[in-house]
Amino acid sequence: MPEVIFNGPAGRLEGRFHPAKKRNAPIALVLHLHPQFGGTMNNQIIYQMYYMFAKRGFAVLRFNFRGVGRSQGQFDHGQGELSDAAAALDWVQTVHPDARACWIAGFSFGAWIGMQLLMRRPEVEGFISVAPPANLHDFSFLAPCPSSGSSFMVSRIRLFRRKTFRLWSTS
C-alpha cells in the first residue's frame, strides 16, 4: 500500500494507493468522514472498504481531504472537499487510464461528497454510501441518479469482514 502525494486544488493531498495487477482493472475512490469531527483516511470503515476493493482486483485510492493529516489546505464546508475528491479521481485515472469501470465509496461526510462527485462525473458506474448524513445535508441533487449503487446504514462495526453483509440497505 504505497503512500502517495498528489496535487489538489488547495495544495498537496496525502493518500494510500493500491495499484491493480491488471492493466484494465476497475478503479475505486474511498472517501472519509467529516474532517472537523476526526474523519481521516485511517478510519476503520474506510480502511475496510479500501481493502474490500483491493481484494476484488481494483486499483483503489483513499486519501485525506484538505487540512487532514499531511494534506494541505483548510476545511471548506464541502465545496473544497468535492474539488479534492475530483482531483483524487483525476489522479487515479491518470495512473490507470485503461480502467474498465469506476466506483466511489464513502462513509458519512464522504458519502455525501461521493454522491455529489458521481453526479458530475459520467464515468462513475457504481457507488457505495455508508451512513450518508441525510439529516445534515440536502440530497435532492440525486434525482435522477445516473449510477447504480447502494446506501447502507451501519449495523455492525465489523461491516466488511463477513462474506455476506448484514446491513439495512436503502436501495
C-alpha positions, 0 to 999 in steps of 0.5 A: 500500500504505497503512500502517495502525494498528489496535487489538489486544488488547495495544495498537496493531498496525502493518500494510500494507493493500491495499484491493480495487477491488471492493466484494465482493472476497475478503479475505486475512490474511498472517501472519509468522514467529516474532517472537523469531527476526526474523519481521516483516511485511517478510519476503520470503515474506510480502511475496510472498504479500501481493502474490500476493493483491493481484494476484488482486483481494483486499483483503489485510492483513499486519501485525506481531504484538505487540512487532514493529516499531511494534506494541505489546505483548510476545511471548506464546508464541502465545496473544497472537499468535492474539488479534492475528491475530483482531483483524487479521481483525476489522479487515479485515472491518470495512473490507470487510464485503461480502467474498465469501470469506476466506483466511489465509496464513502462513509458519512461526510464522504458519502455525501461528497461521493454522491455529489462527485458521481453526479458530475462525473459520467464515468462513475458506474457504481457507488457505495454510501455508508451512513450518508448524513441525510439529516445534515445535508440536502440530497435532492441533487440525486434525482435522477441518479445516473449510477447504480449503487447502494446506501447502507446504514451501519449495523455492525462495526465489523461491516466488511469482514463477513462474506455476506453483509448484514446491513439495512440497505436503502436501495 
